[in-house]
Amino acid sequence: MDLAFTPEELAFRDEIRTWVKDNLPADISQKVHAAMRLTRDDMQRWAQILGKKGWLGWGWPTQFGGPGWNAIQKHLFEEECALAGAPRVVPFGPVMVAPVIMAFGNAEQHKRFLPGIASGEVWWSQGYSEPGSGSDLASLKTRAERVGDKYIVNGQKTWTTLGQYGEWIFCLVRTSNEGKPQTGISFLLIDMKTPGITVRPIKLLDGECEVNEVWFDNVEVPIENLVGEENKGWNYAKHLLAHERTNIADVNRAKRELERLKRIAKSEGVYDDLRFRDEIAKLEVDVVALEMLVLRVLSAEKSGKNSLDIAGLLKIKGSEIQQRYTELMMLAAGPYSLPFIFEAMDAGWQGNFPGDEVANAPLAANYFNMRKTTIYGGSNEVQRNIVAQTVLG
């Protein structure tokens, strides 16, 4: 196993670093480094900049308009974007539904949906979780009944991230009650402007509406919006969830936030506390270990070996690390971590620590928000069971 980058890979990293430095808007980067609120325009603007370059679908093969990068190039691209302060690409379009459409959709669906995803023009949402069907996703009840050349969809999805901005949504729906629950699920692409769809934002502790409820009341969906075969959606969902769990690990953002934690600790004077610095050191060791795990996967792919099937393990460690660095930031800032009056921060009233780190960035709000990471994308308890079965049989 060789974890060292080749001269060609290092040259590629320099190319990416230079391009991101020249093209990432400074106002967006500043918000990301200070953990300030990103608007829909901020996220969409960066997505369209990447789309114009042909890099929003950075993991796509060339036949679908992607750059055709190998696994190491994709990793270096993600790392340079994260360290530069680029917003995390909203994954539902380019990272999640696009690979499903590529793998299981037909030629007409490729032509119809992929260009809008690649350009960043179309905002996609994910319709998986329901009240009572989150970790046990196979128990979902949203129903799609075939009537002629269309499906009639009724039901509810919840915890739909940024669904208030969605223009299209990919949904798991029940098309059969026969056999095992998994065998009666289908994968539909639904235009959110269709009559009968209602989006209701859910206000969280920090006052933000990051997640939503989405209601379907006799929503008509053309049969051509079915991906693959009817009642085979569970297989497509598993394909997608492997991408989601790897994406959740997000080791590159962890490296960036680790440095921010150090800046906050130094500004607050707690970096000299040996016990607190021990906690930072333990976190840094785990971030490096997670990165080594990712690089092992990349090394296997590079050498032509079978990639390690460790999406669940990456999700477990990555999500726990995210929770730990947000907790340590909050502890370091003390009372400064509490305010999350976004209007005041947007107006520049938040002040700064002595080291110019933003004082009233919503550290406590981020801490509470990150409690979700060990639950979504398949709870960590479920992932541990999967890892145990893989290892022990």
C-alpha positions in Angstrom: 0.0 0.0 0.0 1.5 3.3 -1.1 -0.1 6.4 0.5 2.3 8.9 -1.1 1.1 11.1 -4.0 3.0 10.9 -7.3 4.5 14.0 -8.9 1.6 14.0 -11.4 -0.9 14.0 -8.6 0.9 16.8 -6.7 0.9 18.8 -10.0 -2.9 18.1 -10.3 -3.4 19.4 -6.7 -1.5 22.6 -7.5 -3.7 23.1 -10.6 -6.9 22.7 -8.5 -5.6 24.9 -5.8 -4.8 27.7 -8.2 -8.1 27.5 -10.0 -10.1 27.5 -6.7 -8.1 30.5 -5.4 -8.9 32.4 -8.6 -12.6 31.5 -8.9 -14.0 31.0 -5.4 -15.8 34.3 -4.4 -14.1 35.9 -1.4 -17.4 36.7 0.3 -18.5 33.0 0.2 -15.1 31.8 1.5 -15.2 34.2 4.4 -18.6 33.0 5.4 -17.5 29.3 5.3 -14.4 29.9 7.3 -16.4 31.8 10.0 -19.3 29.2 9.9 -21.8 32.0 8.9 -25.1 31.4 7.3 -24.9 30.5 3.6 -27.9 31.7 1.5 -29.4 29.7 -1.4 -27.7 32.2 -3.7 -24.3 31.5 -2.1 -24.6 27.8 -2.6 -26.1 28.0 -6.0 -23.5 30.6 -7.2 -20.6 28.3 -6.3 -22.4 25.3 -7.8 -22.8 27.2 -11.1 -19.2 28.3 -11.1 -18.2 24.6 -10.8 -20.7 23.7 -13.4 -19.4 26.1 -15.9 -15.9 24.6 -15.5 -17.4 21.1 -15.8 -16.5 20.2 -12.2 -19.8 20.1 -10.4 -20.0 16.5 -11.4 -16.4 15.9 -10.4 -17.0 12.3 -9.8 -18.7 11.7 -13.1 -17.3 9.6 -16.0 -16.5 11.4 -19.2 -19.4 9.8 -21.1 -21.8 11.7 -18.9 -20.0 15.0 -19.1 -17.7 14.6 -16.1 -13.9 15.1 -16.0 -13.3 11.4 -15.7 -11.0 11.8 -12.7 -9.7 8.8 -10.8 -10.4 8.3 -7.1 -7.2 10.2 -6.0 -7.9 13.2 -8.2 -11.4 13.4 -6.8 -10.1 13.3 -3.3 -7.5 16.0 -4.0 -10.2 18.2 -5.6 -12.5 17.8 -2.6 -9.7 18.5 -0.2 -8.5 21.7 -1.9 -12.1 23.0 -2.1 -12.7 22.4 1.6 -9.4 23.9 2.7 -10.0 27.0 0.6 -13.4 27.6 2.3 -15.6 26.5 -0.6 -19.2 25.6 0.4 -19.9 21.9 0.6 -21.7 21.1 -2.6 -25.3 20.3 -2.0 -25.0 16.5 -2.7 -28.5 15.5 -3.7 -28.1 16.2 -7.4 -24.5 15.6 -8.5 -23.4 13.1 -5.8 -26.6 11.2 -5.0 -29.3 11.0 -7.7 -27.0 11.5 -10.7 -25.1 8.2 -10.1 -28.5 6.4 -9.8 -29.8 7.9 -13.1 -26.5 7.0 -14.8 -26.5 3.4 -13.5 -30.2 2.6 -13.7 -31.9 5.3 -15.8 -32.5 5.1 -19.6 -31.0 7.2 -22.3 -33.9 9.6 -22.3 -33.5 10.2 -18.6 -29.8 10.8 -19.1 -30.5 13.4 -21.7 -33.3 15.0 -19.7 -31.9 15.2 -16.2 -28.1 15.1 -16.2 -27.3 18.4 -18.0 -29.3 20.5 -15.4 -27.5 18.7 -12.5 -24.1 19.2 -14.1 -24.6 22.9 -14.7 -25.9 23.6 -11.2 -29.1 25.1 -12.6 -31.5 22.6 -11.1 -31.8 22.1 -7.3 -32.6 18.6 -6.2 -34.0 17.4 -2.9 -34.1 13.9 -1.4 -37.4 12.3 -0.4 -36.5 9.3 1.8 -37.4 9.6 5.5 -40.9 9.7 6.7 -42.5 10.0 10.2 -41.8 6.6 11.6 -39.6 5.6 8.7 -36.1 6.9 9.1 -33.5 4.4 10.2 -36.1 1.7 9.3 -36.5 3.2 5.8 -38.0 0.0 4.4 -41.2 0.6 6.4 -42.0 3.8 4.3 -45.7 4.3 3.5 -45.8 7.0 0.8 -47.9 5.3 -1.9 -47.6 5.5 -5.6 -50.5 3.9 -7.5 -50.2 3.2 -11.2 -53.1 4.7 -13.2 -52.6 4.5 -16.9 -49.5 6.3 -17.9 -48.9 8.0 -14.6 -48.5 7.3 -10.9 -50.7 9.0 -8.3 -48.5 9.7 -5.2 -49.9 10.3 -1.7 -48.0 10.5 1.6 -45.5 12.5 3.5 -41.7 12.9 3.6 -39.9 14.6 6.5 -36.5 16.0 7.4 -36.1 16.9 3.7 -32.8 19.0 3.8 -33.2 22.4 2.1 -36.4 21.1 0.5 -37.8 24.7 0.5 -35.3 25.3 -2.4 -36.0 22.1 -4.3 -37.1 22.1 -7.9 -37.0 18.3 -8.3 -37.1 15.6 -5.7 -36.2 11.9 -5.9 -38.4 9.8 -3.8 -38.7 6.2 -2.6 -42.4 5.3 -2.8 -44.4 2.1 -2.1 -45.8 0.5 -5.2 -46.5 -2.9 -3.8 -47.4 -4.5 -0.4 -46.5 -8.0 -1.4 -43.5 -9.9 0.0 -40.8 -8.2 2.0 -41.1 -4.5 2.6 -38.0 -3.8 0.6 -39.4 -5.6 -2.5 -42.3 -3.2 -3.0 -40.4 0.1 -3.3 -39.8 2.2 -6.4 -37.6 5.2 -7.3 -39.5 8.2 -8.7 -38.2 11.6 -9.9 -40.9 14.3 -9.2 -41.1 17.9 -10.3 -41.8 19.9 -7.1 -43.9 22.4 -9.0 -46.5 19.6 -9.6 -49.9 20.4 -8.1 -50.5 18.6 -4.8 -47.0 19.1 -3.4 -46.8 21.2 -0.2 -43.5 22.0 1.5 -43.6 23.0 5.2 -40.3 24.2 6.7 -39.4 22.9 10.2 -37.8 25.6 12.4 -34.8 24.2 14.4 -33.3 25.4 17.7 -31.1 28.0 15.9 -34.1 29.5 14.1 -33.1 28.1 10.8 -35.3 26.0 8.5 -32.7 23.5 7.3 -35.2 20.7 7.0 -38.8 20.4 5.8 -41.9 18.3 5.6 -43.1 17.5 2.1 -46.7 16.4 1.5 -48.0 14.7 -1.6 -51.7 14.9 -2.2 -52.8 13.0 -5.3 -49.6 14.2 -7.1 -49.5 13.0 -10.7 -46.1 11.7 -11.9 -45.5 10.6 -15.5 -44.5 6.9 -15.8 -41.3 8.0 -17.6 -40.1 9.5 -14.3 -39.7 6.0 -12.9 -36.0 5.1 -12.6 -35.3 1.5 -13.6 -37.9 -1.1 -12.8 -40.9 -0.9 -10.6 -40.4 -2.4 -7.2 -36.6 -2.4 -7.6 -36.1 0.9 -5.9 -34.5 -0.5 -2.8 -31.6 -1.8 -4.8 -31.1 1.7 -6.3 -31.4 3.3 -2.8 -28.6 1.1 -1.5 -26.4 2.2 -4.4 -27.2 5.8 -3.5 -26.7 5.4 0.2 -23.1 4.1 -0.3 -22.4 7.5 -1.9 -24.2 9.4 0.9 -22.3 7.6 3.7 -18.9 8.2 2.1 -19.9 11.8 1.6 -21.0 12.2 5.2 -17.5 11.2 6.4 -16.2 14.5 4.9 -12.6 14.2 6.1 -11.6 17.3 4.2 -14.1 19.5 6.1 -12.9 17.9 9.3 -9.3 19.0 8.5 -10.5 22.6 7.9 -12.6 22.7 11.0 -9.8 21.3 13.1 -7.7 24.3 12.2 -10.6 26.6 13.1 -10.9 24.9 16.5 -7.2 25.6 17.1 -7.7 29.3 16.2 -10.7 29.6 18.5 -8.9 27.9 21.4 -5.8 30.2 20.9 -8.0 33.3 20.7 -9.8 32.3 23.9 -6.6 31.4 25.8 -7.6 27.8 26.4 -5.0 26.4 24.0 -2.4 26.6 26.8 -4.6 24.4 29.0 -2.9 21.0 28.7 -6.1 19.0 29.3 -7.9 20.9 26.6 -5.0 20.6 24.2 -5.1 16.8 24.9 -8.6 16.7 23.6 -7.6 18.6 20.4 -4.6 16.2 20.0 -6.9 13.1 20.3 -9.3 14.6 17.8 -6.4 15.3 15.4 -5.2 11.7 15.7 -8.7 10.5 14.7 -8.9 12.9 11.8 -5.5 11.6 10.5 -6.7 8.0 11.0 -9.9 8.7 9.1 -7.8 10.3 6.3 -5.5 7.2 6.2 -8.6 5.0 5.9 -9.8 7.0 3.0 -6.3 6.9 1.4 -6.3 3.1 1.8 -9.4 2.9 -0.2 -7.9 5.2 -2.9 -4.7 3.1 -2.9 -6.7 -0.1 -3.5 -8.6 1.5 -6.4 -5.4 2.9 -7.8 -3.7 -0.5 -7.8 -6.7 -2.1 -9.5 -7.7 -4.1 -6.4 -11.2 -4.4 -5.1 -12.1 -1.2 -3.2 -12.6 -1.8 0.5 -16.4 -1.9 1.3 -16.1 0.4 4.3 -18.8 3.1 3.6 -20.4 2.3 6.9 -17.2 2.6 8.8 -16.3 5.9 7.2 -19.8 7.2 8.1 -19.4 6.2 11.7 -16.0 7.8 12.3 -16.7 10.8 10.2 -20.0 11.7 11.9 -18.5 11.2 15.4 -15.6 13.5 14.5 -18.0 16.2 13.3 -19.8 16.0 16.6 -16.5 16.2 18.6 -15.0 19.3 16.9 -18.3 21.3 17.2 -18.4 20.4 20.9 -14.8 21.4 21.5 -15.4 24.7 19.6 -18.3 25.5 21.9 -16.4 24.6 25.0 -13.4 26.8 23.9 -15.6 29.8 23.2 -17.6 29.5 26.4 -20.4 32.2 26.6 -19.4 33.5 23.1 -20.7 30.2 21.6 -24.3 30.9 22.6 -25.6 33.8 20.5 -27.1 32.9 17.1 -28.9 36.0 16.1 -28.1 35.7 12.4 -29.4 39.2 11.5 -26.9 40.7 13.9 -24.1 38.6 12.6 -25.0 39.3 8.9 -24.8 43.0 9.8 -21.3 42.7 11.2 -22.2 43.2 14.8 -20.7 40.0 16.2 -17.3 41.3 17.1 -14.1 39.3 17.1 -11.9 37.4 19.5 -8.4 38.9 20.0 -7.1 36.8 17.2 -9.7 38.1 14.7 -11.7 34.8 14.9 -15.5 35.6 14.6 -16.7 35.7 18.2 -20.4 35.1 18.0 -20.5 32.5 15.2 -23.3 30.1 16.2 -21.0 27.5 17.8 -23.7 26.2 20.1 -26.2 26.0 17.2 -23.7 24.1 15.1 -23.1 21.7 18.0 -26.8 21.0 18.3 -27.2 20.7 14.5 -24.4 18.1 14.3 -26.3 15.8 16.7 -28.1 14.6 13.6 -25.0 13.2 11.8 -24.9 9.9 13.7 -28.6 9.3 12.8 -29.1 10.3 9.2 -27.8 8.3 6.3 -28.4 5.1 8.3 -27.9 5.4 12.1 -24.5 4.5 13.5 -25.9 1.7 15.5 -27.2 0.1 12.3 -23.9 0.8 10.6 -22.0 -1.0 13.4 -24.2 -4.1 12.9 -23.4 -4.0 9.2 -19.7 -3.7 9.8 -19.9 -6.6 12.4 -21.7 -8.8 9.9 -19.1 -8.0 7.3 -16.2 -8.9 9.5 -17.7 -11.8 11.5 -20.0 -13.2 8.9 
